[in-house]
Amino acid sequence: MTGSKTDDIKGRAKEAAGAVTGDKELKNEGKTDQAAASVKDKVEGAVDKVKDKLTGN
């Protein structure tokens, strides 16, 4: 599992825990973790595309 997937899962768990316990801060932290995972995933995809262009794949 990639780092971004792990961060996304952790974020979802935090968000769910915050929702269940009524902890808005934890819920927001979970949403932030998920957003960071999404950014990481997009950056990794862009890097892969550049590598493919440079290597001719």
N, CA, C and O atoms as a GROMACS GRO file, in nm:
protein
  228
    1MET      N    1   0.085  -0.117   0.000
    1MET     CA    2   0.000   0.000   0.000
    1MET      C    3   0.090   0.124   0.000
    1MET      O    4   0.189   0.130   0.072
    2THR      N    5   0.054   0.222  -0.081
    2THR     CA    6   0.135   0.342  -0.089
    2THR      C    7   0.112   0.431   0.032
    2THR      O    8   0.014   0.417   0.104
    3GLY      N    9   0.205   0.523   0.052
    3GLY     CA   10   0.193   0.615   0.164
    3GLY      C   11   0.068   0.699   0.158
    3GLY      O   12   0.007   0.728   0.261
    4SER      N   13   0.029   0.739   0.038
    4SER     CA   14  -0.091   0.822   0.026
    4SER      C   15  -0.217   0.743   0.060
    4SER      O   16  -0.311   0.798   0.117
    5LYS      N   17  -0.218   0.616   0.025
    5LYS     CA   18  -0.335   0.531   0.059
    5LYS      C   19  -0.344   0.512   0.210
    5LYS      O   20  -0.452   0.516   0.268
    6THR      N   21  -0.229   0.492   0.273
    6THR     CA   22  -0.226   0.475   0.418
    6THR      C   23  -0.275   0.602   0.487
    6THR      O   24  -0.353   0.595   0.581
    7ASP      N   25  -0.228   0.717   0.439
    7ASP     CA   26  -0.272   0.845   0.497
    7ASP      C   27  -0.422   0.865   0.477
    7ASP      O   28  -0.489   0.918   0.566
    8ASP      N   29  -0.473   0.824   0.362
    8ASP     CA   30  -0.616   0.838   0.335
    8ASP      C   31  -0.698   0.752   0.432
    8ASP      O   32  -0.798   0.798   0.486
    9ILE      N   33  -0.653   0.630   0.453
    9ILE     CA   34  -0.725   0.540   0.545
    9ILE      C   35  -0.721   0.595   0.687
    9ILE      O   36  -0.821   0.592   0.758
   10LYS      N   37  -0.604   0.643   0.729
   10LYS     CA   38  -0.592   0.702   0.863
   10LYS      C   39  -0.684   0.823   0.876
   10LYS      O   40  -0.751   0.841   0.978
   11GLY      N   41  -0.688   0.905   0.770
   11GLY     CA   42  -0.774   1.023   0.772
   11GLY      C   43  -0.921   0.986   0.783
   11GLY      O   44  -0.996   1.050   0.856
   12ARG      N   45  -0.961   0.885   0.710
   12ARG     CA   46  -1.101   0.840   0.716
   12ARG      C   47  -1.135   0.788   0.856
   12ARG      O   48  -1.244   0.813   0.907
   13ALA      N   49  -1.040   0.717   0.916
   13ALA     CA   50  -1.063   0.665   1.051
   13ALA      C   51  -1.076   0.779   1.152
   13ALA      O   52  -1.163   0.777   1.238
   14LYS      N   53  -0.987   0.878   1.139
   14LYS     CA   54  -0.994   0.993   1.231
   14LYS      C   55  -1.124   1.069   1.213
   14LYS      O   56  -1.188   1.108   1.310
   15GLU      N   57  -1.164   1.088   1.088
   15GLU     CA   58  -1.288   1.161   1.061
   15GLU      C   59  -1.408   1.086   1.121
   15GLU      O   60  -1.495   1.147   1.183
   16ALA      N   61  -1.410   0.956   1.102
   16ALA     CA   62  -1.520   0.875   1.157
   16ALA      C   63  -1.520   0.878   1.310
   16ALA      O   64  -1.625   0.891   1.372
   17ALA      N   65  -1.402   0.866   1.369
   17ALA     CA   66  -1.392   0.870   1.515
   17ALA      C   67  -1.438   1.005   1.568
   17ALA      O   68  -1.507   1.013   1.670
   18GLY      N   69  -1.399   1.111   1.498
   18GLY     CA   70  -1.441   1.244   1.540
   18GLY      C   71  -1.591   1.263   1.529
   18GLY      O   72  -1.653   1.327   1.614
   19ALA      N   73  -1.649   1.206   1.424
   19ALA     CA   74  -1.793   1.217   1.406
   19ALA      C   75  -1.868   1.140   1.515
   19ALA      O   76  -1.969   1.188   1.567
   20VAL      N   77  -1.819   1.022   1.548
   20VAL     CA   78  -1.886   0.939   1.648
   20VAL      C   79  -1.876   1.001   1.787
   20VAL      O   80  -1.971   0.998   1.865
   21THR      N   81  -1.759   1.058   1.818
   21THR     CA   82  -1.738   1.113   1.952
   21THR      C   83  -1.777   1.260   1.964
   21THR      O   84  -1.778   1.315   2.074
   22GLY      N   85  -1.809   1.322   1.851
   22GLY     CA   86  -1.845   1.464   1.853
   22GLY      C   87  -1.724   1.554   1.864
   22GLY      O   88  -1.737   1.672   1.898
   23ASP      N   89  -1.606   1.502   1.835
   23ASP     CA   90  -1.481   1.578   1.842
   23ASP      C   91  -1.455   1.643   1.706
   23ASP      O   92  -1.402   1.580   1.614
   24LYS      N   93  -1.494   1.770   1.694
   24LYS     CA   94  -1.480   1.842   1.567
   24LYS      C   95  -1.335   1.855   1.523
   24LYS      O   96  -1.304   1.847   1.404
   25GLU      N   97  -1.245   1.874   1.619
   25GLU     CA   98  -1.103   1.888   1.587
   25GLU      C   99  -1.048   1.760   1.524
   25GLU      O  100  -0.975   1.766   1.425
   26LEU      N  101  -1.082   1.645   1.581
   26LEU     CA  102  -1.037   1.517   1.527
   26LEU      C  103  -1.098   1.492   1.389
   26LEU      O  104  -1.030   1.443   1.298
   27LYS      N  105  -1.224   1.527   1.374
   27LYS     CA  106  -1.291   1.511   1.245
   27LYS      C  107  -1.223   1.596   1.138
   27LYS      O  108  -1.199   1.550   1.027
   28ASN      N  109  -1.192   1.721   1.172
   28ASN     CA  110  -1.124   1.809   1.078
   28ASN      C  111  -0.982   1.761   1.047
   28ASN      O  112  -0.935   1.773   0.935
   29GLU      N  113  -0.916   1.708   1.148
   29GLU     CA  114  -0.781   1.653   1.127
   29GLU      C  115  -0.787   1.536   1.027
   29GLU      O  116  -0.700   1.522   0.941
   30GLY      N  117  -0.890   1.456   1.039
   30GLY     CA  118  -0.908   1.345   0.946
   30GLY      C  119  -0.930   1.395   0.804
   30GLY      O  120  -0.874   1.339   0.709
   31LYS      N  121  -1.010   1.499   0.788
   31LYS     CA  122  -1.033   1.556   0.656
   31LYS      C  123  -0.903   1.613   0.598
   31LYS      O  124  -0.876   1.600   0.479
   32THR      N  125  -0.824   1.676   0.683
   32THR     CA  126  -0.695   1.732   0.640
   32THR      C  127  -0.601   1.620   0.595
   32THR      O  128  -0.533   1.634   0.493
   33ASP      N  129  -0.598   1.511   0.670
   33ASP     CA  130  -0.514   1.397   0.632
   33ASP      C  131  -0.556   1.341   0.496
   33ASP      O  132  -0.471   1.305   0.414
   34GLN      N  133  -0.685   1.335   0.472
   34GLN     CA  134  -0.735   1.283   0.345
   34GLN      C  135  -0.697   1.377   0.230
   34GLN      O  136  -0.660   1.331   0.122
   35ALA      N  137  -0.706   1.506   0.254
   35ALA     CA  138  -0.668   1.603   0.150
   35ALA      C  139  -0.519   1.594   0.120
   35ALA      O  140  -0.479   1.601   0.004
   36ALA      N  141  -0.439   1.578   0.223
   36ALA     CA  142  -0.294   1.564   0.203
   36ALA      C  143  -0.263   1.437   0.124
   36ALA      O  144  -0.175   1.437   0.038
   37ALA      N  145  -0.335   1.330   0.151
   37ALA     CA  146  -0.315   1.205   0.078
   37ALA      C  147  -0.350   1.223  -0.069
   37ALA      O  148  -0.283   1.169  -0.157
   38SER      N  149  -0.455   1.299  -0.095
   38SER     CA  150  -0.496   1.324  -0.232
   38SER      C  151  -0.388   1.403  -0.307
   38SER      O  152  -0.358   1.373  -0.423
   39VAL      N  153  -0.332   1.503  -0.241
   39VAL     CA  154  -0.226   1.582  -0.303
   39VAL      C  155  -0.104   1.495  -0.331
   39VAL      O  156  -0.045   1.502  -0.439
   40LYS      N  157  -0.065   1.413  -0.233
   40LYS     CA  158   0.049   1.323  -0.252
   40LYS      C  159   0.027   1.232  -0.372
   40LYS      O  160   0.117   1.211  -0.452
   41ASP      N  161  -0.095   1.179  -0.383
   41ASP     CA  162  -0.127   1.088  -0.492
   41ASP      C  163  -0.115   1.158  -0.627
   41ASP      O  164  -0.062   1.102  -0.722
   42LYS      N  165  -0.163   1.281  -0.635
   42LYS     CA  166  -0.156   1.357  -0.760
   42LYS      C  167  -0.012   1.392  -0.795
   42LYS      O  168   0.026   1.386  -0.912
   43VAL      N  169   0.068   1.427  -0.696
   43VAL     CA  170   0.208   1.460  -0.721
   43VAL      C  171   0.282   1.335  -0.770
   43VAL      O  172   0.361   1.342  -0.864
   44GLU      N  173   0.256   1.222  -0.706
   44GLU     CA  174   0.320   1.097  -0.748
   44GLU      C  175   0.282   1.064  -0.892
   44GLU      O  176   0.367   1.018  -0.969
   45GLY      N  177   0.157   1.087  -0.929
   45GLY     CA  178   0.113   1.063  -1.065
   45GLY      C  179   0.183   1.153  -1.165
   45GLY      O  180   0.221   1.109  -1.273
   46ALA      N  181   0.199   1.280  -1.128
   46ALA     CA  182   0.267   1.375  -1.216
   46ALA      C  183   0.414   1.336  -1.234
   46ALA      O  184   0.467   1.345  -1.344
   47VAL      N  185   0.478   1.295  -1.126
   47VAL     CA  186   0.618   1.254  -1.133
   47VAL      C  187   0.631   1.133  -1.224
   47VAL      O  188   0.724   1.126  -1.305
   48ASP      N  189   0.540   1.039  -1.212
   48ASP     CA  190   0.544   0.920  -1.299
   48ASP      C  191   0.529   0.958  -1.446
   48ASP      O  192   0.596   0.902  -1.532
   49LYS      N  193   0.441   1.053  -1.475
   49LYS     CA  194   0.422   1.097  -1.614
   49LYS      C  195   0.549   1.161  -1.668
   49LYS      O  196   0.586   1.137  -1.783
   50VAL      N  197   0.614   1.243  -1.588
   50VAL     CA  198   0.738   1.307  -1.631
   50VAL      C  199   0.846   1.202  -1.655
   50VAL      O  200   0.918   1.208  -1.755
   51LYS      N  201   0.857   1.107  -1.566
   51LYS     CA  202   0.956   1.000  -1.583
   51LYS      C  203   0.930   0.922  -1.711
   51LYS      O  204   1.023   0.889  -1.785
   52ASP      N  205   0.803   0.893  -1.738
   52ASP     CA  206   0.767   0.821  -1.859
   52ASP      C  207   0.806   0.900  -1.984
   52ASP      O  208   0.857   0.843  -2.081
   53LYS      N  209   0.782   1.029  -1.982
   53LYS     CA  210   0.818   1.115  -2.097
   53LYS      C  211   0.970   1.118  -2.118
   53LYS      O  212   1.018   1.114  -2.231
   54LEU      N  213   1.042   1.126  -2.008
   54LEU     CA  214   1.188   1.135  -2.018
   54LEU      C  215   1.252   1.004  -2.063
   54LEU      O  216   1.354   1.004  -2.131
   55THR      N  217   1.192   0.893  -2.023
   55THR     CA  218   1.249   0.763  -2.058
   55THR      C  219   1.189   0.706  -2.186
   55THR      O  220   1.235   0.604  -2.236
   56GLY      N  221   1.086   0.771  -2.238
   56GLY     CA  222   1.025   0.726  -2.362
   56GLY      C  223   0.929   0.611  -2.347
   56GLY      O  224   0.898   0.542  -2.444
   57ASN      N  225   0.881   0.588  -2.228
   57ASN     CA  226   0.784   0.479  -2.204
   57ASN      C  227   0.643   0.524  -2.228
   57ASN      O  228   0.549   0.446  -2.212
   0.00000   0.00000   0.00000
